[in-house]
Amino acid sequence: MKLYRPLGAPGPWPVVLISHGLGDSRDALGYIARFLCSHGYYVTAMQHYGSDMSLGEDTNRLFAAWRLWRAAREPRNYLLRAGDLAFVLQQLSMRDHQPGPWQNNIDLNNVAVMGHSMGALTTLLAAGQFFNTDVGLRSLRDPVPRAFIVFSPPVSQDQRDFARAYGSIDLPGLHVSGGKDEARLGVTPAEERRVPFDNIGRADQYLLWLDQADHRTPLGYPPGPDRPKNEARYHQLILMACRGFLNAYLRDDAAALAWIKGPAMFKAVKGVGIWETRQGRGSIR
């Protein structure tokens, strides 16, 4: 794991855990980790053995792509990822009790999980989404997180009872995706990336939908000729939404909550996307 400890910020620090996508590493979403750390969050980025970047390092590209494709469809990898999350939380608890700059400064009562693509599914499973196995549905819910953020969440093509799949999730969530968000080895069409947002009804949900954003947009690659023209603005909006959401739900900041529910984010996104909010069993837009 890779740790981002706030410097000069008084503790205890709320915690954000990051789960990378298929074939990626603990460096994924690093620009978000550094930004949140600069605002007083203790960020821990995990690297998941069995579905990380090592799978794509074979010189035979077709074989590497096959290994990645198989890893995404191997149920054991999701069990391993759930184990990684539980292990990291245990290690942070130990660190909080050990002498050093982190002692009594890691606030494990206020934890959020964040993930991209396969990491987004890992995050949703930790939040309570049911996991489809050979012996039926299973829960990998982790009791510690209070909130979650998902970028480009994949949607199962063989589990289409969305009310059942997402119905038990009762944590507030921020969902980020866009109109071009289709993964090279994935099967989720861009328009279905909003399915979790549309089907979680027991807690506040927020959707940042960026018109031309693709699957790589949340990763923070520099703007260029091969990237959407509003890429830099997309990154700014992602940082803005993450900070406001986490301040509202991990720090119980009433001003931040009013800000993400009010007109500010709607205005900030205007022209390049949409901002939607859903409250508990009802919805507002």
Backbone as CSV, one residue per row, in Angstrom:
resi,resn,N_x,N_y,N_z,CA_x,CA_y,CA_z,C_x,C_y,C_z
1,MET,0.842,-1.197,0.000,0.000,0.000,0.000,0.871,1.238,0.000
2,LYS,0.291,2.343,-0.420,0.977,3.629,-0.463,0.212,4.594,0.434
3,LEU,0.931,5.214,1.369,0.304,6.051,2.378,0.563,7.525,2.098
4,TYR,-0.468,8.329,2.271,-0.377,9.782,2.131,-0.784,10.394,3.473
5,ARG,0.210,10.830,4.230,-0.058,11.381,5.560,-0.066,12.908,5.502
6,PRO,-1.113,13.560,6.001,-1.161,15.025,5.989,-0.010,15.613,6.803
7,LEU,0.598,16.641,6.275,1.681,17.335,6.969,1.158,18.662,7.505
8,GLY,1.263,18.852,8.802,0.844,20.114,9.402,-0.630,20.202,9.709
9,ALA,-1.411,19.205,9.296,-2.851,19.221,9.568,-3.112,18.544,10.904
10,PRO,-3.872,19.166,11.784,-4.148,18.533,13.078,-5.009,17.284,12.915
11,GLY,-4.703,16.270,13.693,-5.508,15.055,13.665,-6.641,15.127,14.669
12,PRO,-7.446,14.102,14.749,-7.363,12.884,13.936,-7.843,13.113,12.503
13,TRP,-7.224,12.380,11.573,-7.512,12.553,10.149,-8.541,11.521,9.667
14,PRO,-9.592,11.942,8.979,-10.471,10.971,8.314,-9.665,10.161,7.297
15,VAL,-10.109,8.963,7.016,-9.355,8.024,6.185,-10.069,7.771,4.866
16,VAL,-9.289,7.755,3.775,-9.810,7.368,2.466,-8.970,6.210,1.945
17,LEU,-9.611,5.087,1.612,-8.936,3.935,1.027,-9.199,3.917,-0.472
18,ILE,-8.147,3.687,-1.261,-8.273,3.674,-2.722,-8.022,2.271,-3.255
19,SER,-8.940,1.807,-4.109,-8.824,0.507,-4.769,-8.670,0.731,-6.274
20,HIS,-7.579,0.243,-6.839,-7.290,0.494,-8.259,-8.099,-0.414,-9.176
21,GLY,-8.077,-0.087,-10.448,-8.768,-0.880,-11.450,-7.943,-2.064,-11.917
22,LEU,-8.523,-2.851,-12.807,-7.864,-4.032,-13.359,-6.566,-3.631,-14.055
23,GLY,-5.469,-4.300,-13.695,-4.193,-4.055,-14.348,-3.505,-2.782,-13.927
24,ASP,-3.961,-2.158,-12.864,-3.367,-0.896,-12.416,-2.589,-1.129,-11.122
25,SER,-2.284,-0.064,-10.404,-1.433,-0.187,-9.225,-1.856,0.802,-8.152
26,ARG,-1.111,0.814,-7.065,-1.371,1.721,-5.954,-1.152,3.182,-6.327
27,ASP,-0.568,3.447,-7.486,-0.378,4.831,-7.940,-1.617,5.400,-8.626
28,ALA,-2.604,4.548,-8.894,-3.829,5.015,-9.555,-4.537,6.058,-8.704
29,LEU,-5.127,7.050,-9.358,-5.849,8.138,-8.690,-4.939,8.928,-7.751
30,GLY,-3.645,8.927,-8.058,-2.680,9.599,-7.191,-2.916,11.092,-7.056
31,TYR,-3.403,11.741,-8.109,-3.641,13.184,-8.026,-4.782,13.485,-7.050
32,ILE,-5.760,12.568,-6.962,-6.841,12.735,-5.996,-6.315,12.477,-4.585
33,ALA,-5.476,11.451,-4.437,-4.900,11.141,-3.130,-4.095,12.324,-2.600
34,ARG,-3.263,12.918,-3.447,-2.440,14.050,-3.005,-3.303,15.257,-2.656
35,PHE,-4.352,15.475,-3.432,-5.248,16.598,-3.177,-5.969,16.418,-1.844
36,LEU,-6.505,15.243,-1.612,-7.218,15.005,-0.359,-6.271,15.056,0.834
37,CYS,-5.072,14.534,0.656,-4.075,14.600,1.722,-3.771,16.047,2.081
38,SER,-3.693,16.918,1.076,-3.412,18.333,1.341,-4.552,19.009,2.091
39,HIS,-5.720,18.359,2.118,-6.872,18.888,2.850,-7.160,18.086,4.116
40,GLY,-6.141,17.393,4.608,-6.255,16.770,5.920,-6.811,15.362,5.969
41,TYR,-6.810,14.647,4.839,-7.254,13.259,4.822,-6.045,12.324,4.801
42,TYR,-6.147,11.235,5.546,-5.111,10.205,5.549,-5.511,9.193,4.483
43,VAL,-4.774,9.158,3.379,-5.165,8.360,2.218,-4.269,7.138,2.107
44,THR,-4.883,5.991,1.912,-4.153,4.740,1.752,-4.560,4.093,0.439
45,ALA,-3.600,3.942,-0.479,-3.859,3.322,-1.772,-3.378,1.879,-1.743
46,MET,-4.281,0.960,-2.017,-3.954,-0.467,-1.985,-3.489,-0.951,-3.350
47,GLN,-2.679,-2.005,-3.359,-2.354,-2.706,-4.595,-2.808,-4.146,-4.436
48,HIS,-3.665,-4.596,-5.350,-4.328,-5.891,-5.225,-3.613,-6.960,-6.052
49,TYR,-2.874,-7.811,-5.365,-2.214,-8.919,-6.050,-3.267,-9.831,-6.690
50,GLY,-3.023,-10.206,-7.926,-3.958,-11.063,-8.649,-4.768,-10.318,-9.686
51,SER,-4.837,-8.980,-9.540,-5.559,-8.181,-10.540,-4.855,-6.840,-10.765
52,ASP,-3.554,-6.804,-10.499,-2.807,-5.552,-10.616,-2.011,-5.496,-11.920
53,MET,-1.088,-4.548,-12.001,-0.350,-4.257,-13.226,0.544,-5.412,-13.676
54,SER,0.905,-6.309,-12.783,1.787,-7.418,-13.152,1.155,-8.315,-14.213
55,LEU,-0.175,-8.320,-14.290,-0.858,-9.165,-15.270,-0.632,-8.693,-16.699
56,GLY,-0.366,-7.408,-16.870,-0.222,-6.869,-18.216,1.204,-6.709,-18.677
57,GLU,2.157,-7.269,-17.913,3.570,-7.061,-18.221,4.153,-8.107,-19.160
58,ASP,3.356,-9.052,-19.618,3.856,-10.066,-20.548,4.155,-9.429,-21.904
59,THR,5.228,-9.861,-22.545,5.598,-9.286,-23.846,4.596,-9.648,-24.939
60,ASN,3.884,-10.744,-24.757,2.841,-11.131,-25.700,1.560,-10.391,-25.313
61,ARG,1.187,-9.389,-26.087,0.052,-8.542,-25.722,-1.267,-9.303,-25.678
62,LEU,-1.428,-10.251,-26.581,-2.672,-11.023,-26.584,-2.773,-11.860,-25.315
63,PHE,-1.665,-12.451,-24.902,-1.682,-13.250,-23.675,-1.915,-12.366,-22.464
64,ALA,-1.296,-11.170,-22.454,-1.501,-10.240,-21.343,-2.966,-9.812,-21.257
65,ALA,-3.569,-9.518,-22.429,-4.976,-9.121,-22.454,-5.867,-10.264,-21.963
66,TRP,-5.508,-11.503,-22.328,-6.296,-12.663,-21.882,-6.189,-12.822,-20.374
67,ARG,-5.001,-12.626,-19.807,-4.825,-12.733,-18.352,-5.657,-11.674,-17.628
68,LEU,-5.674,-10.463,-18.170,-6.463,-9.397,-17.563,-7.955,-9.712,-17.641
69,TRP,-8.379,-10.152,-18.809,-9.804,-10.486,-19.006,-10.232,-11.569,-18.026
70,ARG,-9.385,-12.601,-17.862,-9.710,-13.706,-16.967,-9.735,-13.253,-15.505
71,ALA,-8.789,-12.362,-15.137,-8.715,-11.886,-13.751,-9.974,-11.130,-13.352
72,ALA,-10.541,-10.370,-14.291,-11.750,-9.598,-13.993,-12.950,-10.504,-13.746
73,ARG,-12.893,-11.717,-14.272,-14.027,-12.638,-14.176,-13.773,-13.781,-13.187
74,GLU,-12.713,-13.642,-12.409,-12.380,-14.657,-11.411,-12.916,-14.237,-10.048
75,PRO,-13.967,-14.916,-9.538,-14.563,-14.510,-8.253,-13.555,-14.420,-7.106
76,ARG,-12.532,-15.272,-7.144,-11.555,-15.278,-6.058,-10.876,-13.919,-5.908
77,ASN,-10.693,-13.199,-7.013,-10.021,-11.899,-6.927,-10.824,-10.891,-6.117
78,TYR,-12.151,-10.996,-6.165,-12.976,-10.071,-5.384,-12.921,-10.424,-3.898
79,LEU,-12.792,-11.723,-3.606,-12.609,-12.129,-2.217,-11.256,-11.649,-1.698
80,LEU,-10.244,-11.751,-2.546,-8.914,-11.274,-2.166,-8.923,-9.762,-1.935
81,ARG,-9.621,-9.042,-2.795,-9.691,-7.588,-2.641,-10.404,-7.208,-1.343
82,ALA,-11.475,-7.919,-1.016,-12.162,-7.660,0.252,-11.217,-7.931,1.419
83,GLY,-10.408,-8.987,1.295,-9.426,-9.287,2.320,-8.360,-8.208,2.425
84,ASP,-7.950,-7.656,1.274,-6.975,-6.559,1.283,-7.507,-5.373,2.079
85,LEU,-8.758,-5.029,1.834,-9.362,-3.879,2.514,-9.403,-4.112,4.025
86,ALA,-9.835,-5.302,4.441,-9.904,-5.607,5.872,-8.514,-5.591,6.498
87,PHE,-7.512,-6.108,5.765,-6.143,-6.133,6.269,-5.600,-4.723,6.451
88,VAL,-5.848,-3.862,5.468,-5.346,-2.482,5.548,-5.985,-1.761,6.733
89,LEU,-7.272,-1.941,6.927,-7.926,-1.307,8.076,-7.321,-1.792,9.389
90,GLN,-6.994,-3.072,9.452,-6.347,-3.617,10.650,-4.975,-2.976,10.854
91,GLN,-4.213,-2.837,9.774,-2.886,-2.240,9.877,-2.963,-0.766,10.298
92,LEU,-3.963,-0.054,9.793,-4.118,1.345,10.183,-4.475,1.459,11.655
93,SER,-5.283,0.533,12.142,-5.620,0.542,13.556,-4.370,0.318,14.404
94,MET,-3.513,-0.612,13.979,-2.256,-0.849,14.692,-1.371,0.389,14.662
95,ARG,-1.300,1.023,13.494,-0.468,2.217,13.353,-0.977,3.349,14.235
96,ASP,-2.281,3.434,14.371,-2.864,4.484,15.209,-2.468,4.317,16.676
97,HIS,-2.116,3.100,17.067,-1.759,2.843,18.463,-0.251,2.754,18.683
98,GLN,0.536,2.897,17.622,1.988,2.816,17.743,2.602,4.205,17.866
99,PRO,3.735,4.338,18.558,4.410,5.642,18.648,4.795,6.157,17.266
100,GLY,4.642,7.439,17.063,4.975,8.043,15.783,4.010,9.161,15.453
101,PRO,4.200,9.806,14.310,3.358,10.958,13.948,1.905,10.597,13.689
102,TRP,1.624,9.300,13.503,0.242,8.872,13.229,-0.494,8.430,14.493
103,GLN,0.204,8.328,15.623,-0.427,7.812,16.840,-1.610,8.680,17.259
104,ASN,-2.759,8.040,17.457,-4.008,8.720,17.849,-4.467,9.751,16.823
105,ASN,-3.988,9.635,15.587,-4.343,10.600,14.549,-5.092,9.988,13.372
106,ILE,-5.270,8.668,13.358,-5.973,8.008,12.262,-7.406,7.738,12.716
107,ASP,-8.343,8.430,12.117,-9.734,8.388,12.560,-10.490,7.269,11.839
108,LEU,-10.481,6.080,12.423,-11.140,4.941,11.799,-12.644,4.909,12.047
109,ASN,-13.162,5.945,12.704,-14.612,6.105,12.798,-15.170,6.859,11.600
110,ASN,-14.280,7.397,10.780,-14.697,8.165,9.605,-13.856,7.745,8.412
111,VAL,-14.312,6.679,7.756,-13.587,6.054,6.654,-14.450,6.046,5.401
112,ALA,-13.829,6.369,4.265,-14.492,6.232,2.967,-13.643,5.326,2.084
113,VAL,-14.301,4.587,1.186,-13.611,3.759,0.205,-13.860,4.358,-1.174
114,MET,-12.804,4.371,-1.989,-12.863,4.962,-3.327,-12.237,3.979,-4.307
115,GLY,-12.824,3.846,-5.507,-12.234,2.935,-6.475,-12.592,3.275,-7.899
116,HIS,-11.725,2.819,-8.815,-11.935,3.036,-10.251,-12.135,1.690,-10.952
117,SER,-13.175,1.580,-11.776,-13.453,0.410,-12.593,-13.575,-0.847,-11.725
118,MET,-12.672,-1.822,-11.858,-12.748,-2.996,-10.990,-12.654,-2.578,-9.523
119,GLY,-11.914,-1.503,-9.263,-11.844,-0.960,-7.910,-13.161,-0.333,-7.476
120,ALA,-13.933,0.164,-8.448,-15.256,0.698,-8.124,-16.186,-0.429,-7.698
121,LEU,-16.088,-1.584,-8.371,-16.893,-2.734,-7.955,-16.439,-3.227,-6.588
122,THR,-15.130,-3.242,-6.355,-14.612,-3.590,-5.032,-15.214,-2.678,-3.966
123,THR,-15.301,-1.394,-4.291,-15.856,-0.404,-3.373,-17.339,-0.662,-3.117
124,LEU,-18.089,-0.926,-4.176,-19.525,-1.178,-4.023,-19.787,-2.467,-3.244
125,LEU,-18.945,-3.469,-3.440,-19.093,-4.698,-2.669,-18.838,-4.437,-1.185
126,ALA,-17.840,-3.598,-0.889,-17.572,-3.235,0.510,-18.731,-2.444,1.097
127,ALA,-19.439,-1.695,0.232,-20.582,-0.899,0.686,-21.846,-1.723,0.843
128,GLY,-21.858,-2.948,0.280,-23.024,-3.810,0.473,-23.650,-4.375,-0.775
129,GLN,-23.101,-4.101,-1.981,-23.652,-4.720,-3.182,-23.491,-6.233,-3.083
130,PHE,-24.509,-6.970,-3.512,-24.411,-8.428,-3.472,-23.466,-8.929,-4.561
131,PHE,-22.721,-9.969,-4.221,-21.707,-10.560,-5.079,-22.241,-11.879,-5.610
132,ASN,-22.280,-12.031,-6.943,-22.838,-13.216,-7.571,-21.788,-14.320,-7.646
133,THR,-22.003,-15.445,-6.983,-21.075,-16.571,-7.000,-21.785,-17.808,-7.538
134,ASP,-21.011,-18.899,-7.660,-21.575,-20.151,-8.166,-22.629,-20.731,-7.232
135,VAL,-22.572,-20.333,-5.966,-23.534,-20.860,-4.992,-24.581,-19.823,-4.604
136,GLY,-24.687,-18.767,-5.408,-25.690,-17.751,-5.140,-25.101,-16.418,-4.717
137,LEU,-25.969,-15.506,-4.326,-25.529,-14.170,-3.949,-24.833,-14.189,-2.589
138,ARG,-23.830,-13.355,-2.471,-23.054,-13.276,-1.231,-22.755,-11.815,-0.934
139,SER,-22.671,-11.480,0.336,-22.330,-10.124,0.744,-20.883,-10.062,1.213
140,LEU,-20.160,-9.054,0.739,-18.797,-8.784,1.187,-18.755,-7.455,1.934
141,ARG,-19.884,-7.056,2.478,-20.003,-5.774,3.169,-18.961,-5.637,4.272
142,ASP,-18.282,-4.503,4.296,-17.343,-4.194,5.370,-18.031,-3.211,6.315
143,PRO,-18.006,-3.452,7.627,-18.756,-2.594,8.552,-18.114,-1.243,8.836
144,VAL,-16.880,-1.027,8.387,-16.161,0.181,8.787,-16.511,1.428,7.962
145,PRO,-16.522,1.367,6.617,-16.736,2.600,5.829,-18.061,3.281,6.122
146,ARG,-18.023,4.626,6.075,-19.221,5.452,6.243,-19.716,6.023,4.925
147,ALA,-18.865,5.994,3.884,-19.226,6.590,2.598,-18.350,5.963,1.525
148,PHE,-18.720,6.184,0.252,-17.920,5.630,-0.838,-17.937,6.560,-2.045
149,ILE,-16.902,6.421,-2.877,-16.807,7.143,-4.149,-16.417,6.135,-5.215
150,VAL,-17.168,6.090,-6.322,-16.856,5.159,-7.407,-16.684,5.911,-8.721
151,PHE,-15.632,5.534,-9.441,-15.356,6.056,-10.771,-15.536,4.918,-11.772
152,SER,-16.362,5.123,-12.777,-16.593,4.130,-13.833,-17.008,2.770,-13.285
153,PRO,-18.061,2.701,-12.461,-18.444,1.405,-11.892,-18.944,0.439,-12.963
154,PRO,-18.443,-0.796,-12.977,-18.948,-1.799,-13.923,-20.281,-2.374,-13.440
155,VAL,-21.075,-2.836,-14.384,-22.385,-3.407,-14.071,-22.434,-4.831,-14.604
156,SER,-22.809,-5.769,-13.750,-22.861,-7.172,-14.141,-23.880,-7.383,-15.250
157,GLN,-23.494,-8.174,-16.243,-24.405,-8.465,-17.349,-25.251,-9.712,-17.081
158,ASP,-24.918,-10.474,-16.016,-25.703,-11.668,-15.694,-26.478,-11.517,-14.392
159,GLN,-26.458,-10.312,-13.842,-27.225,-10.050,-12.622,-27.993,-8.745,-12.836
160,ARG,-29.149,-8.861,-13.495,-29.868,-7.667,-13.935,-30.983,-7.253,-12.984
161,ASP,-31.113,-7.934,-11.866,-32.071,-7.515,-10.851,-31.385,-6.451,-10.000
162,PHE,-31.383,-5.216,-10.505,-30.601,-4.159,-9.878,-31.138,-3.785,-8.499
163,ALA,-32.454,-3.851,-8.330,-33.026,-3.515,-7.030,-32.488,-4.459,-5.958
164,ARG,-32.320,-5.720,-6.314,-31.787,-6.687,-5.360,-30.279,-6.514,-5.185
165,ALA,-29.589,-6.297,-6.293,-28.128,-6.196,-6.233,-27.674,-5.026,-5.366
166,TYR,-28.344,-3.875,-5.503,-27.903,-2.662,-4.822,-28.786,-2.275,-3.634
167,GLY,-29.858,-3.042,-3.422,-30.859,-2.623,-2.448,-30.387,-2.555,-1.017
168,SER,-29.346,-3.295,-0.666,-28.898,-3.308,0.724,-27.880,-2.212,1.034
169,ILE,-27.419,-1.492,0.024,-26.424,-0.438,0.263,-27.101,0.732,0.973
170,ASP,-26.560,1.104,2.122,-27.147,2.200,2.891,-26.112,3.267,3.253
171,LEU,-25.055,3.364,2.431,-24.030,4.390,2.637,-24.173,5.477,1.583
172,PRO,-23.912,6.743,1.944,-23.903,7.794,0.929,-22.786,7.556,-0.078
173,GLY,-23.056,7.881,-1.339,-22.072,7.610,-2.378,-21.988,8.710,-3.416
174,LEU,-20.788,8.865,-3.977,-20.532,9.764,-5.101,-20.132,8.898,-6.288
175,HIS,-20.816,9.084,-7.426,-20.580,8.300,-8.634,-20.063,9.231,-9.723
176,VAL,-18.986,8.829,-10.412,-18.386,9.665,-11.452,-18.201,8.835,-12.716
177,SER,-18.735,9.330,-13.820,-18.578,8.642,-15.098,-18.845,9.652,-16.214
178,GLY,-19.004,9.143,-17.455,-19.222,10.051,-18.564,-19.671,9.347,-19.827
179,GLY,-19.941,10.136,-20.842,-20.561,9.646,-22.064,-19.717,8.743,-22.920
180,LYS,-18.393,8.697,-22.698,-17.495,7.860,-23.494,-16.845,6.771,-22.641
181,ASP,-17.443,6.475,-21.504,-16.811,5.622,-20.502,-17.023,4.137,-20.795
182,GLU,-16.211,3.597,-21.686,-16.249,2.175,-21.993,-14.837,1.614,-21.927
183,ALA,-14.660,0.540,-21.166,-13.344,-0.057,-20.960,-12.996,-0.991,-22.105
184,ARG,-11.714,-1.089,-22.414,-11.251,-1.919,-23.530,-11.608,-3.392,-23.328
185,LEU,-11.493,-3.877,-22.097,-11.787,-5.286,-21.815,-13.106,-5.469,-21.076
186,GLY,-13.876,-4.414,-20.958,-15.121,-4.480,-20.207,-16.325,-4.718,-21.078
187,VAL,-17.481,-4.908,-20.435,-18.721,-5.155,-21.162,-19.808,-4.161,-20.765
188,THR,-19.467,-3.182,-19.922,-20.461,-2.208,-19.482,-20.510,-1.035,-20.450
189,PRO,-21.632,-0.812,-21.141,-21.741,0.362,-22.011,-21.775,1.639,-21.180
190,ALA,-21.361,2.727,-21.773,-21.241,3.989,-21.034,-22.545,4.365,-20.335
191,GLU,-23.664,4.184,-21.018,-24.935,4.631,-20.445,-25.331,3.841,-19.197
192,GLU,-24.723,2.667,-18.980,-25.057,1.874,-17.799,-24.180,2.193,-16.594
193,ARG,-23.190,3.065,-16.753,-22.327,3.398,-15.618,-23.118,4.073,-14.492
194,ARG,-24.277,4.617,-14.807,-25.086,5.286,-13.795,-26.063,4.340,-13.094
195,VAL,-26.063,3.070,-13.444,-27.002,2.116,-12.856,-26.899,2.053,-11.330
196,PRO,-25.692,1.973,-10.736,-25.651,1.968,-9.268,-26.282,3.218,-8.654
197,PHE,-25.990,4.381,-9.219,-26.586,5.623,-8.717,-28.105,5.559,-8.770
198,ASP,-28.639,5.046,-9.864,-30.092,5.018,-10.050,-30.789,3.994,-9.165
199,ASN,-30.042,3.037,-8.619,-30.681,1.933,-7.903,-30.312,1.829,-6.428
200,ILE,-29.550,2.775,-5.915,-29.276,2.809,-4.476,-30.213,3.835,-3.864
201,GLY,-31.120,3.374,-3.023,-32.155,4.272,-2.535,-32.188,4.507,-1.043
202,ARG,-31.283,3.887,-0.296,-31.366,3.971,1.169,-30.481,5.061,1.763
203,ALA,-29.707,5.763,0.930,-28.835,6.828,1.431,-28.621,7.840,0.318
204,ASP,-28.145,9.019,0.674,-27.907,10.078,-0.309,-26.904,9.608,-1.363
205,GLN,-27.215,9.895,-2.625,-26.323,9.557,-3.732,-26.137,10.777,-4.624
206,TYR,-24.933,10.878,-5.208,-24.591,12.006,-6.072,-23.950,11.466,-7.340
207,LEU,-24.269,12.090,-8.467,-23.714,11.671,-9.756,-23.076,12.858,-10.458
208,LEU,-21.784,12.719,-10.759,-21.073,13.678,-11.610,-20.888,13.007,-12.956
209,TRP,-21.666,13.462,-13.953,-21.642,12.874,-15.288,-21.001,13.880,-16.241
210,LEU,-19.852,13.509,-16.794,-19.069,14.396,-17.648,-19.241,13.969,-19.102
211,ASP,-19.755,14.884,-19.914,-20.265,14.530,-21.243,-19.310,13.698,-22.089
212,GLN,-18.048,14.123,-22.213,-17.104,13.459,-23.104,-16.046,12.649,-22.359
213,ALA,-16.202,12.472,-21.065,-15.218,11.731,-20.285,-15.195,10.264,-20.710
214,ASP,-13.983,9.695,-20.762,-13.860,8.282,-21.091,-13.368,7.499,-19.878
215,HIS,-12.988,6.252,-20.092,-12.639,5.373,-18.971,-11.354,5.825,-18.264
216,ARG,-10.515,6.557,-18.969,-9.245,6.984,-18.388,-9.329,8.351,-17.720
217,THR,-10.410,9.073,-17.938,-10.513,10.434,-17.406,-10.282,10.507,-15.897
218,PRO,-10.897,9.647,-15.073,-10.689,9.781,-13.630,-9.252,9.554,-13.182
219,LEU,-8.413,8.939,-14.045,-7.053,8.602,-13.654,-6.115,9.806,-13.672
220,GLY,-6.541,10.910,-14.283,-5.766,12.138,-14.192,-4.641,12.291,-15.198
221,TYR,-4.730,11.600,-16.341,-3.698,11.765,-17.355,-3.687,13.200,-17.868
222,PRO,-2.506,13.742,-18.242,-2.434,15.129,-18.713,-3.276,15.335,-19.969
223,PRO,-3.850,16.523,-20.128,-4.581,16.835,-21.358,-3.660,16.690,-22.567
224,GLY,-4.212,16.279,-23.688,-3.433,16.105,-24.903,-4.347,15.822,-26.072
225,PRO,-3.775,15.638,-27.258,-4.596,15.433,-28.455,-5.438,14.173,-28.408
226,ASP,-5.025,13.195,-27.587,-5.790,11.950,-27.493,-6.776,11.950,-26.331
227,ARG,-6.901,13.093,-25.646,-7.784,13.179,-24.491,-8.954,14.117,-24.802
228,PRO,-10.091,14.001,-24.095,-11.220,14.915,-24.312,-10.787,16.370,-24.131
229,LYS,-11.402,17.277,-24.878,-10.952,18.667,-24.866,-11.151,19.338,-23.511
230,ASN,-12.096,18.857,-22.723,-12.349,19.447,-21.399,-11.710,18.641,-20.269
231,GLU,-10.681,17.859,-20.585,-10.086,16.961,-19.599,-9.627,17.687,-18.335
232,ALA,-8.929,18.807,-18.483,-8.429,19.537,-17.315,-9.587,20.011,-16.439
233,ARG,-10.646,20.477,-17.071,-11.809,20.913,-16.302,-12.488,19.724,-15.622
234,TYR,-12.522,18.588,-16.308,-13.085,17.394,-15.696,-12.344,17.052,-14.404
235,HIS,-11.021,17.115,-14.452,-10.229,16.793,-13.264,-10.532,17.767,-12.125
236,GLN,-10.681,19.042,-12.449,-11.007,20.035,-11.422,-12.363,19.742,-10.791
237,LEU,-13.326,19.365,-11.620,-14.664,19.057,-11.103,-14.643,17.801,-10.231
238,ILE,-13.844,16.810,-10.624,-13.716,15.597,-9.822,-13.158,15.922,-8.448
239,LEU,-12.097,16.730,-8.400,-11.503,17.113,-7.112,-12.497,17.905,-6.270
240,MET,-13.198,18.810,-6.901,-14.179,19.645,-6.206,-15.287,18.778,-5.597
241,ALA,-15.791,17.832,-6.399,-16.875,16.969,-5.922,-16.404,16.055,-4.798
242,CYS,-15.208,15.487,-4.943,-14.683,14.581,-3.913,-14.507,15.300,-2.582
243,ARG,-13.927,16.480,-2.632,-13.689,17.211,-1.386,-15.010,17.593,-0.716
244,GLY,-15.955,18.130,-1.493,-17.234,18.528,-0.919,-17.980,17.350,-0.329
245,PHE,-17.994,16.229,-1.068,-18.706,15.039,-0.606,-18.085,14.488,0.675
246,LEU,-16.769,14.344,0.702,-16.109,13.773,1.875,-16.201,14.690,3.083
247,ASN,-16.091,15.995,2.861,-16.265,16.922,3.984,-17.670,16.798,4.576
248,ALA,-18.647,16.616,3.697,-20.028,16.526,4.158,-20.278,15.257,4.970
249,TYR,-19.719,14.120,4.507,-20.108,12.846,5.104,-19.070,12.226,6.039
250,LEU,-17.828,12.655,5.981,-16.848,12.168,6.946,-16.577,13.186,8.047
251,ARG,-16.756,14.463,7.717,-16.525,15.502,8.715,-17.824,16.118,9.226
252,ASP,-18.944,15.643,8.706,-20.254,16.179,9.106,-20.285,17.691,8.995
253,ASP,-19.730,18.183,7.884,-19.638,19.616,7.625,-20.947,20.089,6.987
254,ALA,-21.738,20.829,7.735,-23.053,21.263,7.254,-22.934,22.181,6.041
255,ALA,-21.903,23.020,6.028,-21.717,23.932,4.897,-21.390,23.151,3.633
256,ALA,-20.554,22.115,3.750,-20.214,21.294,2.593,-21.438,20.540,2.088
257,LEU,-22.258,20.046,3.009,-23.467,19.335,2.615,-24.425,20.264,1.864
258,ALA,-24.584,21.482,2.382,-25.442,22.453,1.710,-24.884,22.806,0.334
259,TRP,-23.564,22.836,0.241,-22.916,23.204,-1.027,-23.149,22.141,-2.094
260,ILE,-22.984,20.842,-1.744,-23.158,19.809,-2.770,-24.626,19.569,-3.093
261,LYS,-25.520,19.953,-2.190,-26.950,19.818,-2.465,-27.541,21.057,-3.124
262,GLY,-26.814,22.184,-3.031,-27.304,23.447,-3.545,-26.924,23.689,-5.000
263,PRO,-27.044,24.932,-5.467,-26.840,25.238,-6.885,-25.387,25.313,-7.329
264,ALA,-24.425,25.340,-6.391,-23.027,25.579,-6.769,-22.492,24.522,-7.731
265,MET,-22.668,23.240,-7.402,-22.144,22.188,-8.276,-22.898,22.118,-9.596
266,PHE,-24.204,22.381,-9.572,-24.978,22.400,-10.817,-24.397,23.445,-11.772
267,LYS,-24.048,24.614,-11.223,-23.489,25.694,-12.031,-22.077,25.365,-12.497
268,ALA,-21.274,24.740,-11.628,-19.892,24.417,-11.971,-19.811,23.423,-13.130
269,VAL,-20.779,22.505,-13.200,-20.754,21.450,-14.213,-21.432,21.884,-15.518
270,LYS,-22.209,22.931,-15.437,-22.991,23.358,-16.601,-22.112,23.551,-17.837
271,GLY,-22.545,22.959,-18.938,-21.828,23.095,-20.198,-20.913,21.932,-20.514
272,VAL,-20.505,21.155,-19.487,-19.616,20.017,-19.723,-20.162,18.726,-19.122
273,GLY,-21.306,18.801,-18.469,-21.861,17.611,-17.848,-23.081,17.933,-17.017
274,ILE,-23.442,17.004,-16.142,-24.586,17.205,-15.264,-24.211,16.766,-13.854
275,TRP,-24.901,17.343,-12.886,-24.765,16.965,-11.483,-26.153,16.585,-10.991
276,GLU,-26.306,15.368,-10.503,-27.588,14.904,-10.004,-27.439,14.461,-8.552
277,THR,-28.500,14.660,-7.774,-28.505,14.199,-6.389,-29.780,13.437,-6.109
278,ARG,-29.663,12.430,-5.242,-30.815,11.632,-4.810,-30.752,11.518,-3.301
279,GLN,-31.837,11.810,-2.636,-31.882,11.750,-1.180,-32.703,10.568,-0.715
280,GLY,-32.064,9.681,0.000,-32.773,8.564,0.593,-33.794,7.933,-0.340
281,ARG,-34.976,7.761,0.106,-36.024,7.132,-0.685,-36.645,8.047,-1.732
282,GLY,-36.256,9.321,-1.738,-36.770,10.246,-2.742,-35.636,10.723,-3.635
283,SER,-35.915,11.707,-4.464,-34.848,12.242,-5.324,-35.120,13.702,-5.603
284,ILE,-34.040,14.442,-5.801,-34.122,15.827,-6.245,-33.124,16.027,-7.341
285,ARG,-33.383,16.970,-8.240,-32.440,17.221,-9.338,-32.292,18.731,-9.527
